[in-house]
Amino acid sequence: AHGVLIALEITGLPAGEWVAFHVHETGKCDHQTGHASAGGHFNPTNAEHGYLTGKGPHAGDMPNQRVGPDGVLRAQAFNSVVKLDGGDTAIRGKVLMIHGGQDDYKSQPAGDAGNRQACAVIE
């Protein structure tokens, strides 16, 4: 069965802002390089980026989330395209990435979502 419920609780983000989050293709986070080692969005089917494109979304595309007034992002989002283990759409060992801006759901290749702010490996 496909589908993973992703729960987040991340501190130190810009209070009250909408931010993008995605599953990225590698299992590497490196704050010193702006998390460049995480690669692009997880996209095993070579789809276009975004919910608003006719040939999207990437498997790793997720909906924007709002950071609370305390700078903490508390969210749950379900991704029906991926699964945790086994096969081409498995995300265990990939990373979750929080971006500094919101995803516009259409710009290629990554939704014009801004800098990579936080990164965590999916275990």
Backbone torsions as a table, in degrees:
resi	resn	phi	psi	omega
1	ALA	NA	142.8	177.8
2	HIS	-94.5	159.1	174.0
3	GLY	117.2	133.6	177.7
4	VAL	-137.3	130.8	172.4
5	LEU	-90.7	119.3	-178.4
6	ILE	-105.0	124.0	177.5
7	ALA	-111.0	134.5	-177.2
8	LEU	-124.6	142.9	165.2
9	GLU	-145.5	105.8	-173.4
10	ILE	-129.4	128.6	-179.0
11	THR	-99.2	165.0	173.4
12	GLY	80.7	19.8	179.2
13	LEU	-96.8	165.9	-179.0
14	PRO	-66.4	118.4	-174.8
15	ALA	-57.5	133.1	173.8
16	GLY	75.0	3.5	-176.7
17	GLU	-93.0	151.3	169.5
18	TRP	-84.3	134.7	179.1
19	VAL	-132.3	151.3	176.3
20	ALA	-87.8	148.5	166.1
21	PHE	-140.6	145.8	-175.7
22	HIS	-143.3	160.5	166.0
23	VAL	-88.8	128.0	178.1
24	HIS	-104.4	163.3	-163.4
25	GLU	-77.4	-20.0	-180.0
26	THR	-110.3	179.8	176.6
27	GLY	-109.4	33.5	-174.1
28	LYS	-122.8	130.9	174.1
29	CYS	-118.9	133.3	179.0
30	ASP	-144.1	94.9	-175.6
31	HIS	-58.3	-34.7	-176.7
32	GLN	-64.1	-25.8	178.4
33	THR	-106.3	16.4	-177.2
34	GLY	69.2	27.9	178.9
35	HIS	63.0	29.3	177.8
36	ALA	-59.3	-29.9	-178.3
37	SER	-66.0	-13.1	179.5
38	ALA	-74.6	-12.2	-179.6
39	GLY	72.2	-163.5	-179.7
40	GLY	-87.4	-172.6	177.3
41	HIS	-63.1	143.6	176.5
42	PHE	-62.7	121.8	-170.6
43	ASN	-150.0	65.6	-176.1
44	PRO	-68.5	-14.1	-178.6
45	THR	-104.2	5.9	-179.4
46	ASN	56.3	38.9	176.8
47	ALA	-78.6	168.2	171.0
48	GLU	-80.9	160.7	178.0
49	HIS	-76.3	141.5	164.9
50	GLY	103.6	147.5	177.3
51	TYR	-74.5	-20.6	-174.8
52	LEU	-99.5	12.5	175.4
53	THR	-106.5	150.9	-177.9
54	GLY	-69.1	-18.4	-176.7
55	LYS	-118.0	27.8	-179.1
56	GLY	-121.8	-175.8	3.1
57	PRO	-95.5	173.0	166.7
58	HIS	-62.0	153.9	174.8
59	ALA	-60.1	-30.7	-177.9
60	GLY	-88.5	-0.7	178.7
61	ASP	-70.6	135.6	-179.6
62	MET	-133.5	159.2	-180.0
63	PRO	-73.8	149.6	175.1
64	ASN	-56.6	153.0	179.5
65	GLN	-131.5	150.1	-179.6
66	ARG	-99.3	128.2	176.5
67	VAL	-78.1	138.5	179.7
68	GLY	-69.1	167.7	-180.0
69	PRO	-63.9	-14.8	178.1
70	ASP	-92.5	4.8	-179.1
71	GLY	80.2	13.1	179.8
72	VAL	-109.7	129.4	173.9
73	LEU	-94.3	116.0	174.6
74	ARG	-119.7	116.2	-174.6
75	ALA	-153.3	158.6	168.4
76	GLN	-132.8	135.8	177.2
77	ALA	-142.9	139.8	179.8
78	PHE	-102.4	129.8	175.0
79	ASN	-112.3	111.8	-176.1
80	SER	-83.9	-7.6	-175.9
81	VAL	-87.1	-28.2	-174.2
82	VAL	-104.7	171.5	169.5
83	LYS	-137.8	164.1	-175.5
84	LEU	-72.2	-45.4	-175.4
85	ASP	-133.6	150.5	170.3
86	GLY	81.3	124.3	174.8
87	GLY	90.7	179.8	-174.3
88	ASP	-67.3	-22.6	-176.5
89	THR	-102.0	13.3	-179.7
90	ALA	-71.6	137.3	-176.9
91	ILE	-111.9	-5.0	176.6
92	ARG	-60.8	131.3	-177.9
93	GLY	91.7	-10.0	172.5
94	LYS	-84.7	-175.3	177.7
95	VAL	-121.2	152.5	166.6
96	LEU	-96.1	131.8	-178.0
97	MET	-121.1	132.5	172.3
98	ILE	-103.7	130.4	179.9
99	HIS	-102.9	162.0	-176.5
100	GLY	-77.8	-15.6	179.2
101	GLY	-129.4	-176.9	179.1
102	GLN	-94.4	152.3	178.1
103	ASP	-77.1	133.7	176.3
104	ASP	-88.0	0.3	175.4
105	TYR	65.8	14.8	-179.8
106	LYS	-146.9	-32.6	-177.3
107	SER	-63.8	140.4	-179.9
108	GLN	-99.1	142.0	2.5
109	PRO	-97.0	0.9	-168.7
110	ALA	-138.9	16.0	173.4
111	GLY	79.4	13.3	179.0
112	ASP	51.3	44.5	-171.1
113	ALA	-88.6	-0.7	176.5
114	GLY	88.7	-174.2	-177.1
115	ASN	-62.6	154.5	175.5
116	ARG	-80.7	118.3	-173.5
117	GLN	-100.2	-37.5	-176.3
118	ALA	-147.7	147.2	-173.8
119	CYS	-144.0	139.0	176.3
120	ALA	-146.6	138.3	178.4
121	VAL	-77.8	135.8	177.9
122	ILE	-80.1	120.5	-178.3
123	GLU	-110.1	NA	NA
